[in-house]
């Protein structure tokens, strides 16, 4: 069992590539791999992981992260960069849960590249369909006032 969540100083994670290389044994019939994913806002997912880590550790689950972790210095490389118009990433390297699962399965499944491609295409199509229903947003007055104040002080 593995659970997908970025590494932190208090709870390090192995990358998917490291996990895969550590677990490539010559077993003719390996047991199925279970993947646990926490899907929520970043804050809530972090709380769920923190609350679950002891149980996961006792069950022998391994914390894994994508090979390219979330990092404020990274310039993206995800569908956030150009295609995800519904939300904006807080900083470079962020991925949606669906994209993280696609990348993880892409790395660990025998036909992973095809699985990843299909899942990403489904995500892109969902975004495309949802974006048809976006209403043009007018700037919020309080934010406009705040921006004006900042511009005047600089």
Secondary structure, DSSP 4 states (H G I P E B T S, - for coil): -EEE----SSS--EEHHHHHHHT----TTPPPPPEEE--S-HHHHHHHHHHHHHHHHHTT-EEEE-SS---TTS---STTTTT--S---SSTT---HHHHHHHHHHHHSTTHHHHHHHHHHHHHHHHHHHHTTPPPPPPPHHHHHHHHHHHHH-
